[in-house]
C-alpha cells in the first residue's frame, strides 16, 4: 500500500466515523423523544457514541479535524 493509498484509507475511516457518530446521535434522539432513554438499546448507543467520539478525538490529536 502506497503512502497515498494509506492516506486515502485514513480519510475514508475518519469520514465513516463522522457518519456513524451522526447516525448514533440521531438514533439516540429518536429513543429519547419516545421516552425510551433508560432501556438497553439506548445504553448500547451511548456506549457506541463514546467509543466513536474517542476515536474521532484521537484523529483530532494528530491534527485531523472535521471540515
C-alpha positions, 0 to 999 in steps of 0.5 A: 500500500502506497503512502497515498493509498494509506492516506486515502484509507485514513480519510475514508475511516475518519469520514465513516466515523463522522457518519456513524457518530451522526447516525448514533446521535440521531438514533439516540434522539429518536429513543429519547423523544419516545421516552425510551432513554433508560432501556438497553438499546439506548445504553448500547448507543451511548456506549457506541457514541463514546467509543466513536467520539474517542476515536474521532478525538484521537484523529483530532490529536494528530491534527485531523479535524472535521471540515 
